Amino acid sequence: MEVQNPFQILWEKIPSTNFTDFLLAKFSKYGSNLAMIDTESGKQWRYSEMRGWIEMCANRLREIGVNNINSRVAVITSTTGQALFVHFGCSLIGAVAVCINGFLSVGAIIIANDLRLTTSNSFVFGGEMRKPCSAKGDEIWQQVDISESTHAITESQFLSKVEEVKRKAIMRGGSRIKVVKLLDDVLSDVKLKKDGGATKRPSTIQQTTSQPPANDASPPIEPPQWSLTSPESSHNEDESEQAGENGQMPGMNVTSSKQTLLIFFSSGTTGLIKAVEISHRSLIVNIQQISCPIYGPPAIKERFLLTLCLHHIFGAISAYYALANGATLFCMSKYAAKNFLDSIEEYKINVVHVTPPIVQMLASDPLVEGRDLSNLRSVIVAGAPVDPSVMSVCKERLQLKDLRQAYGMTELGGLCTLSHFGCNNLASVGVPLPGMLVKVVHWETKELSAPNQVGQLLVMGPQVQPAFYKNPKATNDITDSLGYLKTGDAAYYDEDGYIYILDRMKDLIKYKGALVCPSEVENILRSHPGIDDCAVVGRQDHVSGEVPAAFVVKNAQYQLLASAEVRQHVAGKIAQFKELRGGVFFVSDIPRSICGKILRRQLKQYWDRERTASKDNLVIANADNVRNRRPNSSTEKRDSPVARSKVRSTKTIK
């Protein structure tokens, strides 16, 4: 059967407009309330000032040649919230913003979670979670090339990388990255030139920066230390010449709300990355869906902490969602556990959206002890399935009123399931959002699955318009004949319509024809006090096909934990065919994507390297044997079997 939400929205009344105009109509209701605060620099923006900043950014983009749908602006940044202005500016112009992680590599090979063999049947992963692994070591160029980005906006810390990408584009020809500008340049009143020159115009901005005030417990926030006098509404001569008769900004070339606004990149956990196109309408619909009152905060003036990256769909949707509902968005420029907790405590944060590793940190990290996090009332986690026991510990430890899982995909245009505010079903990712149709089908027969039967999750809805940039085959392959998007996730639903995500279908372990869900075994492993983190993957076996194997991160207090103890802990708690026949391997870290998904392919590289090393050692051993048999002196030559046979032959002839 199909599962859907009993609450529906009249989708024909959704405005057919560009995304920025949709948001600006909402911003106008919030007056001088604070819209955004940069926690590092102290910069603040009010809702009444947002239109001016967005129009100014659009003007700067237009000056460097960004004009319509054929302009694709690579926004290569960290987690800075100021990148939102580029998204909004592109929306006004009718251009496309390409969201790229500035921490990715360019040129030289950089493997974030570096694989280093160690002794005792283990190996070590080093590096930072925010820098995904790449075998090619040229990730930024790859994404720029796939998306055919024509311009680049970046931060100063990434400028050298982006300039290298531009040089590569020039060498290869074509239209990639013709202009590179800093984010600060497109958020200033200095007129830009394509060749890098600039013209200073009369400034309408009086800006001073300081640390944001320490807020009291009341909803209003203290006045900012800097102000904006609507920079582009002052109608300088340059802007007056550009404006049309109706006073609108020129170049608003959004002919349809189905036109592409953003390009994100699929995580690549099951293959090569793809450029996913997201339309104006998809974003508008998804914001409308999750803004239904049943889903709770944020409300006007509530404080929303953005810890997620804007180059990921969950981070972007979370930021838009907070602003559309009148919250004050606190933007962290860099995530660290201490900074995250400090921000919640200092700014009395009410709402956060996070990934699974942050929930794990909140549940177990000693840094949480002794902090006043009482203002935090709602936490939503998405990106990968979370162990319900970890969710329960986190909720109890923080005394949260609301902790929920959500489910979404880049290809789905955002979130598609969520529970109502205060729901206590911590294992589920919720029910379908209004307008969404969800079904679970058998992975072989494609027949509809009954409640509590595992199969592949398929989704259809008003915001689901899957499209991979210039990749029609991939676009066609991701939907079925009825238009449902094939998520590739193993899932089931219960009698009440709640959805439960297990694993990626490609990650299921096939042991003698029976399926093993890695997450089921992982949840049991995490119940051992000596295990901080773990991952279960299938190891090739010539008899059984695949056997489950575990990679385990030891707790600091259990350094003597042995593989036999780990296997014994699992035995008896699950069916025998799910036990760890593939072995237990101790690691220093579990490699994950930026949204918290376990990079199981990277874990499997251990055995690939092990096989390669064995082959190399065999070749070296054979070479050594050959060298040892080779004669090294005239005496050895005389004493060799061949030499002796020649001597005997000579004597015989005589």
N, C-alpha and C positions, 0 to 999 in steps of 0.2 A: 504494500500500500504506500501511497504518498503521504508525507507529513507536511503540514502547513500550520501557520499561525492563525488562531481564531480572529485576531485583530487585523484589519485590512486598511489600506490607505487608498484614496481615490487618485490613482496614478495619473489620470488624465488632467488633474489639476496641478500637477508638478510643473513649475514654470519652465518654459522652453527658452532658456537664456544661457549666457555664459556663467561659469561658476563664480567668478568674482562679483558680478552684479547680484547674484543670489545671496552671497555673503554680505555685500554692502547694504542690501535692504535690511538684513538682520542687524548689522552694526549700528544702523541709524536709530535703533530702539534703545541702545545702551548708553547714549550720551557721552559724558566725560568719564565713565568708568574705565579703569585700567584694563587694557586688552592684553598686553604682553610685557613681561619683564625678563631681561637677560640677567641671570643670577651672577654672572662673572663680571660684566662691565657695569651693571647697574642701569643700563638704558631701559627706558620705559616708553610705551606707546599707549595712548588712549583710543577708545573706539571712535571718538569724534575726530581723531587725527588720521585714522587708518586710510580713508579715501585719498587724502593728500599724499601720503607716503606711497601708496600703491600707484597712483597716477604719475608721481615723480619717477618711480622705478620704471614704469612703462615708457616714459619719455626717454630715459637713459638707454633703455634697450632699443628703442626705435632709432636713436641716434647712431647706434653701432650696426644698424642694418637688420635688426629683428623686425619683421613686418607681418608675416602671415603664417599659415599652416606649413609652408615650406621652410620656415625657420625653426630649427630644433636647438634649443639652448641647453647645453650640458651644465647642470648645477652641481658642481663638484665641491662638496663641503663636508664638514663634520656633522655634529648634532645641532648646530646653531639655528635658532628659530628665525633669524633674519632671512634665511633662504626662502621662507614663506612668501616674502614680498616678490621674489622673482617668479614664484608659481603664480601669484595673483597678477603680476604685471604681464606675464605671458598670456594669461587668460583674457585680459582686456584686449591685447593686441590680436589674439587669434593664433598665437604661436604655440609651440609644444615645449614643455619643460622636461628635460631628461634627467632623472634623479640618479646621481652616481656617488658612491661612497669615496670620499677623498682619501681614506686610509688604504685603499687598494693600491696595488703595485703598478709600476710602469717601468719598462726597460729591463732592468736586471731581475733575476729570479728572486722573488721574496715569498717564502712559504711561512705563513703566520704560525701555524701549528706544526712546527718542524718535527720530523720523525727521526729519532736518534735511538739506535739499538743499544740495549744494555744487557747485562748478564741476568741470570736467574729467570729466564723465560719471560722477560718484560721489556718494555720500551717506554720512552719518555716523549711527551708532547710538550713543547715549549712555545711561548709566544702569547699574543694578546687576542682575546676572543673577538675583538672588533675588527680584526684584520683577516678576513677569510682566506683560505688556502687557494693557491693557484699553481697549476703545474706549468703554465706558460710564463708566469711572472710578468705579464703585460696586460693586466686586467682593465685598467682605465682605457687604454687604447682599444681593447676588444669591445668594450661597451660603447665607446664613442663611434667606432667603426660600424658596429651592428646597427646602431640607431641613426647613423649618418648625421651626427650632430654638426651644426654649422657654426655655432658660437659656444663659448665657455665662460661661465661665471664661477669664480672660486675664491677661496680665502688665501691670505698671504702665506700661510703655512704649507699650502699645496701648489703655490705658483710655479715653482721649479718643475714639478711633475707635469703640470698642464702645459707649460712652455715646451717641454720635451715631447708631449703628445702633438702639439702644434707643429713642431719641427718634423716629426714623423709624417704628419699629414701632408706637409709641403713636399717632402721627398717622394711620397707615394702618389702625389697628384690628387685630383678630385676636389670635392667641396667641403672636406672635413675641417672643422675648427679654423675658420678664417679670422676670427677675432677672439682675443682673450682679455677679460676684464676682471678686476677684483670686485668682490661683493660690496665693499665700502664705496667703490666708484659708482655703482648703479643705485646706491642709496644716498646720494649727495646731490647738491644743487649745482654741481659743476658739469657743464655741458661736455659730452664726450665726443671724441672723433674716432673713426675706425682705425686710423694710423697710430693711435695711442696718445695724441695730443689732447689738450683739455682747455676749456674756456671757462673762466670764473664768472659767474653771474651774481647779481645782487642777492645776498643770502636772506632767506626768510626763516632760517632755523637758528634758534638760540639754544645751543646744546651744551650742557655740562653733564658729566657723568659722575656718579658716585654709587656706592653700594646701596642696594635697595633697603629701605627702612625695615627695621625689625617690627613686624606687624603685631598688633594686639589681637585679642580673640574676636573682635567684632568684624563683620564682613567687610566694611569699607577699608580701603588701603590708603595709606598716607599719600598726599600729593607728590608727584614725581619731581626730581631735581632738574629736569630738563623739559623743554616745551617745544612744540611745533606750531607755527602759525600757518597751517595748511599750505605747504610749500608750492604745490602746483595750482592752487586756487587763487594765487596772487596774480595770475595772468601776466607773466612776463611777455615781452613782445614775441619771443620765439614760440611760446605756447599759444599765444593768440593767433598767430599765423597758421598754426597747425590745427586749431580747433575748428570744427564744422559750424554751420549756421545754428544748429540746435544745441551747441555747447558741448557736445559729446567729444570724447577723446577720439582722434583719428585712428584708423587701422583696426577697428573692431570688426574683424573679418570672421567672426563665428557665425557661419551661415546655418548651422544646425547644432543643437545641444548634444548630438551624437558625435560631434567632431572631437578628435583626440586633444586632450589637454596635457596629460602626463604620460611619460614612459618610465616604467619601473622594470627591473630585471628579475626574472625568476631565479630562485636560489641556486639552481643547478645541482641539487642534491642527487638527481637521478640522471644527469646528462649535461650537455652544453647549455649555457644560459641562453635565454630568449628575451627579446625586448617586448614587454607587455604594454599594450596601449590602453589607457584609461580615458574615457570620455568625460565631458562636462556633465552630462546627464547621469552617468554612473555615480559620480561623486555626490551630486545633488540628492539622488535617490537614497544612497547609503546614509548620508547625514540625516535625511528625513526619517529613515527607518529607526536608527539607533537613538534618535531624539524623542521618541515616543515616551510620554511620562512614566509608563510602566517600567522603563529601564533605569529610572532614577537619575542621579546627578551626572554632570554638574549643573547647578542652577546659577542664576545671575550672581556675579560677584564671588562665587566660590573659587577656591584656589586649586588650580590643576597643574601638576608638575609633569613636564614633558621630559622623559628620560630616553625616549625612543628616537632613532635616527629617521630623518625625513626622507632618506633614500629608500626606506622600506614602507610599504603600503600601510602597515599598522601604525607606524609613527605619523605619517601624513594624515591619515583619517582621524587619529586621536587629536591632533592639533586643530584641524578644521572643526571637529566636533566641539571642542572646548570653546573656540571662538564663536561658532554659530549659536551657542547657547549662553553667551554673555559671561563666561567665566574669565578669570584672570589667568593667563597662561604663563607659567614660570618655565623658562627654557634653560636647561643645563647645557653648557657648551661641551662638557666632557663628563662621561659617567665614571664614577668610582663609588664603591659602597659607602665610604665615609661621607663623601660629598652628597650623595643621595639622601642619606639619613640626616645629615646636617640641614639640608634644604627643607625636608619635611618638618623638622623640629623648629627651625628658625622662622620659616614663612607660614607655619601652621597650615600645611597643605591638607586639603580635604579629599582630593581625588588623584589617583595615579593609574596609568595603564602601563603594564610591565610585561616582560618576557619570563619564561620559566626559571632561568638562573637567578633572577632577582627574588622570586618567591622562595626559592631554596635558601638564598641568603637571609631573607627576613625570618625564615623558620629556624635557622640554625646558627647564624653568625653571632659571636659574642658582642660584636659592635652594637647590636640592637639593645643590649641590656642597659637599663638605667636611663633610657631616653624617653622624653615626653612626646609620644606620637598620637596622643589622644584626639587630635583634630582630624586625623585620617579616618574617613568613614567608608570609603569605597575604593576597592582595588579590583581591576579587571586584568586578567592575564590571557595572552594569546601568543601564537607562534609555534607552539608544539604542545603535545599532551603533558599534563602535570600529574604526578602521583597524588591521588586523593588524600593519602595520609600526610603528605607534605602540606597540602592545602589546609588540612584540618589543624595541624600544628601551627601554621602561620596565622590562621584566623584566631586561634585561642591565644597565642602569644601576644598578638597586637590588639586583642579585644576588638576585632573589626565587626562592624555591623554588616558589612557587605564584602564578600570575596567571591568572584565568579570567574569561570573560564568562558572564553568566546572562541569562535572558529571563523576563519576566513582564509582567503588566498589572494595572491596578487591577481591571478586570472579572474577571480570573482569580483574584482573591483572594490574589495574591502571585506567587511565582516558579513557573515550570512546567518550566524546563530548566536543567541545570547539569552541568558535566563533573566527573569524579572528581578528587580532590585531586592536584595535580602534573601534570595533563594539559598537554601541550605544543601542543595544537591551539588556537592563539590566535585564529583566525578564526571559530571556531564558538561558539555560545552553549551548547553542550553537548548532552546527550541528555535525553529526557523524564524527569522525576522518577518515582519509583515510583508506579504507579497511573494515570499520565497516558497518554492516547492522543493522538497527534499525526498529522495528515495534511496533505498539500499538494494543493490542487485547482486545476485550470485556472480562471482568473477568468471565463471566458465559458461553457464547456461544463460546468463543475463536476465534470469527471471527475478521478479520482485521477491525480496526476502521478508519473512514474517518478523514481528517484534522479537528482539533478542537474538536474532540470527546475524552473524557477521557476513559482510559483503562489501562491495565497493560503494562509496557514497557518491551520488549524483545530485547536482543542484541546478535549479533554474529560477530566475527571478528578473524583475524589471531592470536591475542594475547590471545583470550579467550579460556582457557583450564581449565575449572573449575574442581578442585579436592580437596576434603577434606581428610586429612590424615587418612587413615584406617577407612574411613566411606563411603563405596561404596553406601549405600542407600541414604545418603544425596547428594552425587555426582550425582546419577541418577535422584533424584527428582528435582534438580535445573535446568535441561534442558528439553526442549520439544522434541517431536519426530524428529524435523528437526535440532536439535542441538542448538537452540537459548537458551540463558540463561534467566531464569525468574527472573527479578530483584526484584519483589515484590513491585515496586514503581508505584503509580498512576501518569500518565503523558498524555500529548497529544502533537501533532506537528501541526504547521501551514502550510499554502500553500507554504511557502518558505523553508520548511524543518527544521525549528528551533524547538528544543525540549524544553518542559516546564515540570518541575517536580513539582508535587503538594505535595503528602504525601506518606508515606508507606501505602500500601493497607490495612494492618491490623489496621492502625490508622483511617481509614475512619469511620465516625459515621453513623450508619444505623438507621435513624429515620422513622418509619412506612414504611420501604421499600425504602425510598429516601436516597441518599448518601450526606453527608455533609463533605467537605474537611476542616479539622481544620485550614490549612494555610490561607484559604480565610477569615475566621472569625478573625484569629490572625492579619492579615494585617489591618483589620478595627480597631481592638482594639488598635494597635500600633499608629494609627493616633490621638488618644486622648493624649493631652499633659501631662496628669497625669499618664500615663502608660509607665513605662520604659521597661518592658518585659512582656510576657504573653505566655500562652499555653492553647490550647483548647483540651479537651478530651471528650470521650463519657461516660456518666454516665448511668448505668443500670436503666431501667424504665419498670415496669411490664405491662404498657399499650402500650407504644410506642417502646419498645425494647431498644433504647438508646436515650438520649437527650444531646445536647451540653452543656458543662460546662466549665467555664474559670477559670484559675489560673492566678492571676495578681500581678505584682510587681509594687508598687506605686512609683511615682517620689517623691523625698524628699520634693518638694514644694507642694505636693498634699496629705498630710497625712490624710486629712479629706474626701478623695474620698470614696464614698459609692457604694455598689454593685448596687443599683438602678440606679445611674448615669451611671455606666458602661453598664448596660443592655439597658438603654435608648439610649446611644451612638450607640449601634449596631442596635437597632430597626429602621426599615425603610431603612437601607443601604443594607440589604440582604433580601432574601426571608424569610417569616415568619417561615418556618420549620427549618431554620438555626439559629434562635435566641437562646439565652442562657437560655433555659428552665431548665437546670440542676443546675443553680446558678452560683455565682461568689465567688471565694475564694481567699483571699489576702495572699500572701506568700512573703518571703524575697528574694527568689532566685528561678529560674527555673532550675531544674536539667538537665544537658546535658552531653552527651558523650564527649570524648576528641576531636571529630571532629565537635562538635556543634549540634548534633542531640538531640532533646528534648526527655528525658527519660519518655515517657508518662506512661509506666507501673508503674514507681515509683510514679508518681502523683496519679494514681488510687489507690495506697496503702492507701491513706487517707481514702477512703470510706471503704476499707477492715478493717482498724484499727478502724474506726468509728463503723462498725457493730460488730466487736469483742468486743470493749469497751462497746457497748450497751448490748451485751449478758452477758459480765462479770458483769456489773452493775445489770442486772436482776437477775443473780445467787446470787450476794451478797445481794440484796434486799430480795430475797426469803429466804436466809439463816437467815437474820436478823429477818424476820417474824417468822420463826420457833423458833429461840431462844427466841423471845418475848413471844411466846405462851407456852414455856416450863416452868413448875413450878420450883421455885428456893428455896422453904422452905416448912417445914411441914405444915405451915398455908395455903400456896398456894395449897398444895396437898389436904388439907381438904376442901378448898373452891372450888376446881375444880369441874366441872360437873360430872366427873367420880366418884369422892369421894362422892359427894352428892347422886348420884344414888345408890352407895353401902350402904350408911346410910339408905336411904329410903327402900332399899331391906331388910335390917336387921330388921328395924322396922316392916315391913310388915310380915316377918316370925314370929316375936314375937306375 
